[in-house]
Amino acid sequence: MNIVCANPLKQFHRYQDEIETAVIKVLRSKCYILGTEVRSFENEFANYVDCRYGIGVANGTDAIEIALRSLNIGKGDEVITVSHTAVATIAAIEATGATPVLVDIEEDTFTLNPTQIEYVISEKTKAVVAVHLYGQAANITTIKEICDKRNIQLIEDCAQAHGGLFNGKKLGSFGKLGCFSCYPTKNLSAIGDGGIITTNDSELASRCKEIREYGWRKKFISEVKGKNSRLDEIQAAILRVKLKYLDEDNSERQKIALIYDNLLKETSLRLPFTQKGNVHVYHQYVIRTNAQKDLLDFLRENSVFAGIHYPMPIHLQPAYKNKVKIAKDLSVTEQVAKQIISLPIYPGLTIEEIELVSQLIKQFHIS
Ligand SMILES: Cc1ncc(COP(=O)(O)O)c(C=O)c1O
């Protein structure tokens, strides 16, 4: 039997009765877009993240674009972020018309290296998008201090970190706005596309709501230029069911990570590092090896489908090479892309499966 990296179907089966009841309720209601399910999900999720407002949107990429646009960031502006992220982070910045400026990451956490920010700040810099990658917080308090000092807006890309904490505070509540994806493999996932923005600022919340629906404050009257990025009622209803179990699901991910830690500690692999004060929610369990391709191939030959997040830094990808602004040195980014492997991790992965993956890795290292 195949062991895959993520398994949304297994999660659906776990909550199937509740999800089906919630979906049928929406199907039988008269309202399919921006109704009570979306409003309830927005309130419940905002509450979960300890923010005053939640704004449901169509996906995580739009969440970042709309968050930036709510701050009037666009053409002529620069936004600092990392090259070691999902391409969505950069696509969202570009969708506003702003220029992404890509900096290097910290070696141990794989997240934005705060010391790099100062090197690329210019008078055009308007925001930093800090990506909490793999379920681990970026060094967010230091990043926030720099942003506050330099009068730059801070946005958090929390697409991989629902429920994660830094010094006891929920990710998504540090910056002006927090942006979440609810893609089917995420820690909090829809059964389709979905996303949500969090903020404590009522004006920004209103602007995000306007931008997600054609710039409307009142129906048919566009106050600002907007787009269509609505979260639908069915996805919101599913997200409400899964939100109730998010902490439980995250602690299952943490237990799986701990088992891998113990089973793999005697290998030469570099295992995930958790920063002090950080509650890692293990969207991915990422190891480092100098035999990336061979180990991946060996696992695949044995029906284990591990992944690489991400195999090519954004600044080296054909669409972006020589077309985005980059820091002088992106050597950590370039190095880790050649070494990382994401092992299977998701709620419902069995102990037998974790042991099998670990045993194969050890066998590979011995042979
Ligand atoms: C770090 C990061 N940012 C943004 C996104 C974009 O989310 P979505 O796919 O919902 O647009 C993702 C999802 O892949 C992500 O992993």
PDBQT file of the ligand as one rigid body, heavy atoms in Angstrom, charges set to zero:
ROOT
HETATM    1  C1  LIG A 401       3.264  29.373   2.075  1.00  0.00    +0.000 C 
HETATM    2  C2  LIG A 401       2.039  29.442   1.213  1.00  0.00    +0.000 A 
HETATM    3  N1  LIG A 401       1.539  30.647   0.889  1.00  0.00    +0.000 NA
HETATM    4  C3  LIG A 401       0.426  30.784   0.138  1.00  0.00    +0.000 A 
HETATM    5  C4  LIG A 401      -0.241  29.678  -0.338  1.00  0.00    +0.000 A 
HETATM    6  C5  LIG A 401      -1.410  29.884  -1.250  1.00  0.00    +0.000 C 
HETATM    7  O1  LIG A 401      -2.575  29.258  -0.886  1.00  0.00    +0.000 OA
HETATM    8  P1  LIG A 401      -3.658  28.781  -1.959  1.00  0.00    +0.000 P 
HETATM    9  O2  LIG A 401      -3.125  27.581  -2.645  1.00  0.00    +0.000 OA
HETATM   10  O3  LIG A 401      -4.859  28.514  -1.117  1.00  0.00    +0.000 OA
HETATM   11  O4  LIG A 401      -3.886  29.927  -2.900  1.00  0.00    +0.000 OA
HETATM   12  C6  LIG A 401       0.219  28.395  -0.014  1.00  0.00    +0.000 A 
HETATM   13  C7  LIG A 401      -0.469  27.181  -0.487  1.00  0.00    +0.000 C 
HETATM   14  O5  LIG A 401       0.037  26.391  -1.204  1.00  0.00    +0.000 OA
HETATM   15  C8  LIG A 401       1.384  28.275   0.778  1.00  0.00    +0.000 A 
HETATM   16  O6  LIG A 401       1.882  27.080   1.115  1.00  0.00    +0.000 OA
ENDROOT
TORSDOF 0
